[in-house]
Amino acid sequence: MTWFVALLLAAGQEVAMVEQLHWLGHDSFRVDGPPVVYVDPFRLPEGLPKADLILITHDHFDHCSPEDVARVRKEGTVILAPASVAKKLAGVEVIAAGESRTVAGVVVRAVPAYNLTKQFHPKAYGGLGYLFTVGGVSYYHAGDTDFIPEMADLKPDVALLPVSGTYVMTAEEAAQAARSIKPKVAVPMHYGAIVGEQEDAKKFAKLLEGSGIQVVIKARE
């Protein structure tokens, strides 16, 4: 089994939790429900399923891409995003940390995402992560963030965590965050496009061996 499918010893039940999860590169994911949910669509290929719900974490170009949103948007697609995104993208329903919305039966809770010691994503900037449940599986997409106190005991089934360093957590910091969040499954992201390499994802997996958290490294689609 190759590195990008899953770790060889992944438990069947835990791998099943990410079968409906598709990594589209960088921080971009699609969850096939129904409903179909995208997070931070970026550099998407053609021919993907249309979105019922799009979640955008912040307005940086590699997370808020109007042309990629247009590829998967249809009549009735709901876009939830912080206020900064509404300045770049029409038709956004603004949400802030601590708020919740229900879209197509999916309860979405916005949570903070920010840097502690870097200048790229200050807390006042209002970047977000999201907690949402599709098909009976709860997901936490952390957005662009460091290991912050608000992560403690979120306990989603699946946590999607940046691992590349520079703008976000390093693999070591992401492993510490995972132990605080306490998901069943952790999926590394934020590598292989703007910054970060496959080795960051592998290091993250290695650091969580024996933790009880199953790491699954998804293939880019």
Backbone as numpy.savetxt, mean C-alpha at the origin, in Angstrom:
# Nx Ny Nz CAx CAy CAz Cx Cy Cz
10.65 -22.44 -6.67 9.80 -21.26 -6.67 10.69 -20.02 -6.67
10.42 -19.08 -7.55 11.25 -17.90 -7.65 10.89 -16.89 -6.59
11.84 -15.95 -6.35 11.68 -15.00 -5.24 10.40 -14.20 -5.31
9.93 -13.87 -6.55 8.83 -12.93 -6.67 7.47 -13.59 -6.53
7.38 -14.88 -6.44 6.08 -15.52 -6.26 5.70 -15.50 -4.79
6.57 -16.01 -3.95 6.33 -16.01 -2.50 7.52 -16.68 -1.86
7.69 -16.51 -0.60 8.71 -17.28 0.08 8.30 -18.74 0.09
9.30 -19.62 -0.04 9.04 -21.03 -0.27 8.23 -21.67 0.84
8.40 -21.23 2.06 7.74 -21.88 3.18 6.46 -21.17 3.62
5.91 -20.31 2.79 4.69 -19.58 3.16 3.55 -20.54 3.43
2.82 -20.29 4.50 1.67 -21.12 4.85 0.55 -20.88 3.85
-0.20 -21.96 3.53 -1.23 -21.86 2.51 -2.28 -20.83 2.82
-2.76 -20.77 4.04 -3.80 -19.82 4.41 -3.32 -18.39 4.25
-2.08 -18.13 4.64 -1.55 -16.78 4.56 -1.32 -16.35 3.12
-0.84 -17.26 2.29 -0.66 -16.94 0.88 -2.02 -16.67 0.24
-3.05 -17.41 0.64 -4.39 -17.20 0.10 -4.89 -15.78 0.36
-4.42 -15.17 1.45 -4.84 -13.80 1.77 -4.37 -12.80 0.73
-3.33 -13.11 -0.01 -2.81 -12.16 -0.99 -3.07 -12.62 -2.43
-3.89 -13.62 -2.62 -4.19 -14.08 -3.98 -4.94 -13.02 -4.77
-5.78 -12.24 -4.10 -6.53 -11.20 -4.81 -5.78 -9.87 -4.86
-4.55 -9.88 -4.32 -3.71 -8.69 -4.29 -2.69 -8.73 -5.42
-2.64 -7.67 -6.22 -1.73 -7.60 -7.37 -0.81 -6.40 -7.20
0.50 -6.66 -7.22 1.48 -5.57 -7.14 1.77 -5.09 -8.54
1.55 -3.80 -8.78 1.72 -3.20 -10.10 3.00 -2.38 -10.20
3.89 -2.58 -9.22 5.16 -1.88 -9.19 5.13 -0.71 -8.22
6.29 -0.40 -7.65 6.46 0.72 -6.72 5.47 0.57 -5.55
4.57 1.54 -5.34 3.58 1.46 -4.26 2.19 1.11 -4.78
2.09 0.73 -6.03 0.80 0.57 -6.69 0.29 -0.87 -6.57
-0.96 -1.00 -6.12 -1.59 -2.30 -5.96 -3.02 -2.27 -6.49
-3.50 -3.45 -6.87 -4.92 -3.67 -7.16 -5.41 -4.83 -6.32
-6.57 -4.66 -5.73 -7.23 -5.74 -5.00 -8.50 -6.09 -5.75
-8.62 -7.34 -6.15 -9.81 -7.81 -6.87 -10.82 -8.36 -5.89
-11.93 -7.69 -5.79 -12.99 -8.14 -4.88 -13.95 -9.11 -5.54
-15.15 -8.66 -5.88 -15.51 -7.25 -5.94 -15.63 -6.61 -4.56
-15.50 -5.25 -4.53 -15.18 -4.34 -5.63 -13.70 -4.39 -6.00
-13.37 -3.73 -7.10 -11.97 -3.60 -7.52 -11.40 -2.31 -6.94
-10.32 -2.44 -6.17 -9.71 -1.31 -5.49 -8.27 -1.14 -5.96
-7.91 0.07 -6.35 -6.53 0.41 -6.68 -5.98 1.36 -5.61
-4.70 1.21 -5.30 -4.00 2.17 -4.46 -2.82 2.72 -5.24
-2.74 4.05 -5.33 -1.63 4.75 -5.98 -1.30 4.19 -7.37
-2.27 4.16 -8.29 -1.96 3.64 -9.63 -0.87 4.46 -10.32
0.16 3.77 -10.84 1.33 4.43 -11.40 1.99 3.51 -12.41
2.25 4.04 -13.60 2.88 3.28 -14.69 2.15 1.97 -14.96
0.86 2.08 -15.11 0.03 0.89 -15.31 0.11 0.41 -16.76
0.06 -0.90 -16.97 -0.10 -1.43 -18.32 -1.54 -1.22 -18.79
-1.75 -1.41 -20.07 -3.10 -1.31 -20.61 -3.90 -2.57 -20.28
-5.22 -2.45 -20.35 -6.09 -3.60 -20.27 -6.40 -4.10 -18.87
-6.13 -3.31 -17.84 -6.43 -3.73 -16.48 -7.91 -3.54 -16.17
-8.43 -4.27 -15.18 -9.83 -4.07 -14.79 -10.08 -2.64 -14.34
-11.28 -2.16 -14.58 -11.65 -0.83 -14.15 -11.89 -0.80 -12.65
-11.69 0.37 -12.07 -11.75 0.53 -10.62 -13.14 0.92 -10.15
-13.55 0.32 -9.04 -14.70 0.83 -8.30 -14.25 1.90 -7.31
-13.04 1.73 -6.78 -12.49 2.63 -5.77 -11.00 2.81 -6.02
-10.54 4.05 -5.99 -9.12 4.36 -6.08 -8.73 5.13 -4.83
-7.68 4.67 -4.17 -7.13 5.33 -2.99 -5.78 5.93 -3.36
-5.59 7.20 -3.08 -4.32 7.86 -3.38 -3.75 8.42 -2.08
-2.49 8.10 -1.81 -1.90 8.42 -0.51 -1.43 9.86 -0.39
-0.90 10.43 -1.50 -0.42 11.82 -1.48 -0.17 12.27 -2.91
0.23 13.52 -3.08 0.23 14.11 -4.42 1.54 14.02 -5.18
2.56 13.33 -4.68 3.80 13.17 -5.44 3.53 12.38 -6.72
4.30 12.67 -7.75 4.00 12.17 -9.09 3.93 10.66 -9.18
4.70 9.97 -8.32 4.74 8.52 -8.39 3.63 7.87 -7.57
2.72 8.67 -7.08 1.56 8.17 -6.33 0.26 8.75 -6.88
0.33 9.98 -7.33 -0.83 10.64 -7.93 -0.52 10.90 -9.40
-0.94 9.99 -10.25 -0.67 10.05 -11.69 -2.01 10.16 -12.43
-2.42 11.35 -12.83 -3.72 11.50 -13.50 -3.90 10.59 -14.71
-2.83 10.40 -15.50 -2.97 9.56 -16.69 -3.21 8.10 -16.32
-2.61 7.65 -15.23 -2.85 6.27 -14.80 -4.23 6.11 -14.17
-4.66 7.10 -13.43 -6.04 7.08 -12.91 -7.02 6.97 -14.07
-6.77 7.74 -15.13 -7.68 7.72 -16.29 -7.75 6.34 -16.93
-6.67 5.57 -16.89 -6.66 4.24 -17.50 -7.65 3.28 -16.83
-7.87 3.46 -15.54 -8.70 2.49 -14.82 -9.99 3.11 -14.28
-10.18 4.38 -14.52 -11.40 5.06 -14.06 -12.56 4.74 -14.99
-13.73 4.64 -14.42 -14.95 4.44 -15.19 -16.03 5.32 -14.58
-17.18 5.35 -15.20 -18.29 6.08 -14.61 -18.65 5.47 -13.25
-18.67 6.31 -12.24 -19.00 5.81 -10.91 -17.81 5.47 -10.04
-16.58 5.49 -10.60 -15.39 5.24 -9.78 -15.27 6.34 -8.71
-15.04 5.93 -7.47 -14.84 6.86 -6.37 -13.34 6.96 -6.09
-12.84 8.18 -5.95 -11.44 8.41 -5.63 -11.36 9.09 -4.27
-10.69 8.46 -3.32 -10.45 9.04 -2.01 -8.99 9.44 -1.93
-8.73 10.64 -1.43 -7.36 11.16 -1.39 -7.31 12.37 -0.47
-6.10 12.74 0.00 -5.96 13.97 0.78 -6.18 15.20 -0.08
-6.35 16.34 0.59 -6.70 17.58 -0.10 -5.69 17.98 -1.17
-4.41 17.69 -0.95 -3.39 18.07 -1.93 -3.63 17.42 -3.28
-4.18 16.22 -3.28 -4.44 15.49 -4.53 -5.56 16.15 -5.32
-6.54 16.71 -4.62 -7.67 17.34 -5.29 -7.24 18.52 -6.15
-6.06 19.08 -5.88 -5.54 20.18 -6.69 -4.98 19.68 -8.02
-4.68 18.40 -8.11 -4.09 17.82 -9.33 -5.07 16.95 -10.10
-6.14 16.52 -9.45 -7.00 15.50 -10.02 -8.46 15.85 -9.74
-9.27 15.91 -10.80 -10.68 16.27 -10.64 -11.49 15.11 -10.08
-12.54 15.45 -9.37 -13.48 14.44 -8.92 -13.06 13.66 -7.70
-12.16 14.22 -6.92 -11.65 13.54 -5.73 -12.56 13.81 -4.54
-12.84 12.79 -3.76 -13.50 12.96 -2.48 -12.40 13.04 -1.41
-12.28 14.18 -0.79 -11.17 14.43 0.13 -11.40 13.70 1.46
-10.33 13.09 1.95 -10.35 12.41 3.23 -9.07 12.75 3.98
-9.15 12.79 5.29 -7.99 13.12 6.12 -7.78 12.03 7.15
-6.60 12.01 7.73 -6.27 11.02 8.74 -7.29 11.06 9.88
-7.74 9.87 10.26 -8.73 9.74 11.31 -10.16 9.65 10.79
-10.36 9.93 9.51 -11.70 9.86 8.93 -11.93 8.52 8.24
-13.19 8.17 8.08 -13.58 6.93 7.40 -14.64 7.23 6.34
-14.67 6.43 5.31 -15.71 6.47 4.28 -16.11 5.04 3.95
-17.35 4.86 3.51 -17.79 3.56 3.02 -18.11 3.70 1.54
-17.43 2.91 0.71 -17.58 2.95 -0.74 -17.80 1.53 -1.23
-18.89 1.30 -1.94 -19.19 -0.01 -2.51 -19.11 -1.10 -1.44
-19.56 -0.78 -0.25 -19.54 -1.74 0.84 -18.21 -1.87 1.55
-17.19 -1.12 1.11 -15.86 -1.18 1.72 -15.70 0.00 2.67
-15.40 -0.29 3.93 -15.10 0.76 4.89 -13.61 1.09 4.78
-13.31 2.34 4.49 -11.93 2.80 4.33 -11.63 3.76 5.48
-10.54 3.50 6.18 -10.10 4.40 7.24 -8.74 4.99 6.85
-8.65 6.29 6.87 -7.39 6.97 6.56 -6.57 7.12 7.83
-5.27 6.83 7.72 -4.36 6.93 8.86 -3.15 7.76 8.44
-2.42 8.34 9.39 -1.29 9.20 9.03 -0.16 8.42 8.35
0.58 9.13 7.52 1.81 8.62 6.91 2.77 9.79 6.80
3.94 9.69 7.43 4.85 10.82 7.44 6.26 10.38 7.82
7.22 11.26 7.55 8.61 11.04 7.94 8.87 11.64 9.32
9.72 10.97 10.06 10.14 11.46 11.37 11.43 12.28 11.28
12.36 11.83 10.44 13.69 12.46 10.40 14.06 12.91 8.99
13.14 12.85 8.06 13.38 13.26 6.67 12.48 14.43 6.33
12.80 15.12 5.26 12.05 16.32 4.88 10.99 16.06 3.82
10.90 14.86 3.31 10.09 14.60 2.12 8.59 14.55 2.41
8.22 14.02 3.56 6.80 13.85 3.89 6.58 14.28 5.35
6.62 15.57 5.63 6.37 16.02 7.00 4.93 15.72 7.42
4.72 15.61 8.70 3.39 15.26 9.20 2.34 16.28 8.76
2.71 17.56 8.75 1.77 18.62 8.38 1.35 18.54 6.91
2.10 17.82 6.10 1.80 17.66 4.68 0.50 16.89 4.46
0.14 16.01 5.39 -1.14 15.34 5.31 -1.18 14.08 4.48
-0.03 13.45 4.24 -0.02 12.18 3.53 -0.75 11.10 4.32
-1.24 10.11 3.60 -2.08 9.09 4.22 -1.61 7.68 3.96
-1.98 6.79 4.86 -2.07 5.36 4.62 -3.55 4.99 4.71
-3.88 3.76 4.36 -5.28 3.35 4.36 -5.44 1.96 4.95
-6.51 1.79 5.70 -6.98 0.49 6.15 -8.31 0.22 5.48
-8.44 -0.95 4.85 -9.69 -1.30 4.17 -9.79 -2.82 4.07
-11.00 -3.31 3.90 -11.25 -4.75 3.84 -11.97 -5.09 2.55
-11.45 -6.06 1.82 -12.05 -6.55 0.58 -12.05 -8.07 0.63
-13.17 -8.68 0.32 -13.23 -10.13 0.27 -12.88 -10.79 1.59
-13.21 -10.12 2.69 -12.94 -10.69 4.00 -11.51 -10.56 4.47
-10.65 -9.89 3.70 -9.25 -9.68 4.07 -9.03 -8.20 4.34
-8.44 -7.88 5.49 -8.15 -6.48 5.81 -6.73 -6.13 5.39
-6.58 -4.97 4.76 -5.31 -4.50 4.22 -4.94 -3.16 4.86
-3.65 -2.99 5.06 -3.09 -1.70 5.46 -2.04 -1.32 4.44
-2.30 -0.25 3.69 -1.30 0.31 2.79 -0.70 1.50 3.51
0.59 1.43 3.81 1.22 2.40 4.70 1.49 3.74 4.06
1.48 3.83 2.71 1.87 5.07 2.05 3.35 5.32 2.21
3.77 6.56 1.95 5.18 6.93 2.10 5.40 7.40 3.54
6.10 6.59 4.31 6.16 6.84 5.74 7.40 6.24 6.36
7.73 6.73 7.54 8.67 6.07 8.42 7.88 5.20 9.40
8.59 4.54 10.29 7.97 3.77 11.36 7.44 4.77 12.40
6.13 4.97 12.42 5.52 6.01 13.25 4.67 5.38 14.35
4.44 6.11 15.43 3.70 5.53 16.57 2.28 5.08 16.22
1.66 5.74 15.24 0.28 5.40 14.88 0.13 4.01 14.28
1.23 3.37 13.97 1.17 2.01 13.41 0.88 0.94 14.46
1.08 1.25 15.72 1.05 0.22 16.76 -0.29 -0.50 16.80
-0.22 -1.82 16.71 -1.38 -2.69 16.90 -2.52 -2.42 15.92
-2.20 -2.03 14.69 -3.26 -1.92 13.68 -3.86 -3.29 13.36
-3.02 -4.31 13.34 -3.42 -5.71 13.19 -4.29 -5.99 11.96
-3.89 -5.53 10.77 -4.59 -5.96 9.56 -4.18 -7.39 9.24
-4.91 -8.01 8.35 -4.45 -9.31 7.85 -3.17 -9.14 7.03
-3.14 -8.10 6.20 -2.03 -7.88 5.27 -1.54 -6.44 5.41
-0.24 -6.26 5.63 0.37 -4.93 5.68 1.29 -4.75 4.49
1.10 -3.66 3.76 1.93 -3.31 2.60 2.87 -2.21 3.05
4.17 -2.51 3.10 5.12 -1.63 3.77 6.29 -1.25 2.87
6.63 0.04 2.81 7.79 0.47 2.02 9.09 0.02 2.69
10.08 -0.35 1.87 11.31 -0.93 2.41 12.59 -0.32 1.84
12.49 0.68 0.97 13.65 1.10 0.18 14.58 2.08 0.87
14.12 2.72 1.94 14.92 3.80 2.51 14.84 5.05 1.65
15.71 6.01 1.91 15.81 7.32 1.25 14.60 8.20 1.56
13.45 7.87 0.99 12.23 8.67 1.20 11.31 8.05 2.25
11.54 6.80 2.56 10.64 6.01 3.42 11.49 5.13 4.34
10.87 4.16 4.98 11.58 3.24 5.86 12.60 2.41 5.09
13.69 2.08 5.77 14.59 1.05 5.28 13.98 -0.32 5.56
14.60 -1.36 5.04 14.13 -2.72 5.33 14.15 -3.00 6.83
15.18 -2.53 7.50 15.29 -2.74 8.95 14.16 -2.02 9.69
13.91 -0.78 9.32 12.83 -0.02 9.97 11.47 -0.62 9.65
11.29 -1.09 8.41 10.02 -1.71 8.04 9.78 -2.99 8.82
10.84 -3.75 9.09 10.68 -4.95 9.90 10.27 -4.59 11.33
10.84 -3.53 11.88 10.42 -3.06 13.20 8.96 -2.63 13.17
8.58 -1.94 12.10 7.19 -1.51 11.97 6.24 -2.71 11.90
6.62 -3.71 11.14 5.78 -4.90 11.01 5.54 -5.55 12.37
6.58 -5.62 13.18 6.42 -6.21 14.52 5.47 -5.38 15.38
5.42 -4.07 15.15 4.49 -3.21 15.88 3.07 -3.33 15.35
2.94 -3.42 14.04 1.62 -3.49 13.39 0.93 -4.83 13.65
1.72 -5.90 13.66 1.24 -7.25 13.94 0.26 -7.78 12.87
0.62 -7.69 11.59 -0.22 -8.31 10.57 0.02 -9.82 10.52
-0.85 -10.53 9.85 -0.58 -11.95 9.56 0.44 -12.07 8.42
0.32 -11.18 7.44 1.17 -11.20 6.24 1.72 -9.80 6.01
2.99 -9.70 5.65 3.60 -8.43 5.27 4.11 -8.53 3.83
3.82 -7.50 3.04 4.23 -7.45 1.64 5.10 -6.21 1.46
6.37 -6.36 1.06 7.22 -5.19 0.84 6.85 -4.45 -0.44
7.06 -3.14 -0.42 6.78 -2.30 -1.60 7.77 -1.14 -1.60
7.58 -0.22 -2.55 8.42 0.96 -2.72 9.87 0.55 -3.03
10.00 -0.26 -4.06 11.33 -0.62 -4.58 11.16 -1.02 -6.04
12.28 -0.98 -6.77 12.27 -1.46 -8.15 11.82 -0.45 -9.18
11.51 0.80 -8.77 11.09 1.81 -9.75 11.86 3.10 -9.51
11.49 3.88 -8.51 12.14 5.15 -8.23 13.42 4.95 -7.43
13.32 4.13 -6.41 14.44 3.86 -5.51 14.22 2.48 -4.91
15.32 1.84 -4.49 15.20 0.52 -3.86 15.32 -0.61 -4.86
15.78 -1.76 -4.34 16.03 -2.93 -5.17 15.36 -4.16 -4.57
15.37 -5.23 -5.35 14.87 -6.52 -4.90 15.53 -6.96 -3.59
16.79 -6.60 -3.44 17.51 -7.00 -2.22 16.89 -6.40 -0.97
16.28 -5.24 -1.08 15.61 -4.64 0.07 14.43 -5.50 0.52
13.68 -6.01 -0.45 12.55 -6.89 -0.11 13.04 -8.19 0.53
14.12 -8.73 -0.01 14.67 -9.97 0.55 15.19 -9.75 1.98
15.84 -8.61 2.19 16.36 -8.30 3.53 15.21 -8.18 4.52
14.14 -7.51 4.11 12.95 -7.38 4.95 12.41 -8.75 5.35
12.31 -9.65 4.38 11.83 -11.00 4.67 12.74 -11.72 5.66
14.04 -11.59 5.46 15.00 -12.25 6.34 14.88 -11.74 7.77
14.68 -10.44 7.92 14.60 -9.85 9.25 13.35 -10.27 10.02
12.34 -10.73 9.32 11.11 -11.14 9.98 10.99 -12.66 10.16
12.04 -13.38 9.82 12.03 -14.82 10.06 11.87 -15.10 11.55
10.96 -15.99 11.88 10.73 -16.35 13.27 9.81 -15.41 14.03
9.31 -14.38 13.36 8.46 -13.39 14.03 7.00 -13.81 14.12
6.62 -14.82 13.32 5.21 -15.18 13.20 4.49 -14.40 12.14
5.18 -13.47 11.50 4.62 -12.69 10.39 5.14 -13.31 9.10
4.24 -13.73 8.24 4.63 -14.32 6.96 4.89 -13.22 5.94
6.05 -13.20 5.36 6.37 -12.22 4.31 6.13 -12.86 2.95
5.39 -12.16 2.11 5.14 -12.59 0.74 5.65 -11.50 -0.19
6.56 -11.86 -1.08 7.12 -10.92 -2.06 6.36 -11.15 -3.37
5.58 -10.18 -3.75 4.71 -10.35 -4.93 5.48 -10.10 -6.22
5.06 -10.79 -7.27 5.56 -10.52 -8.61 4.96 -9.22 -9.13
5.77 -8.41 -9.77 5.22 -7.23 -10.44 4.42 -7.66 -11.66
3.25 -7.10 -11.81 2.38 -7.46 -12.94 2.29 -6.30 -13.93
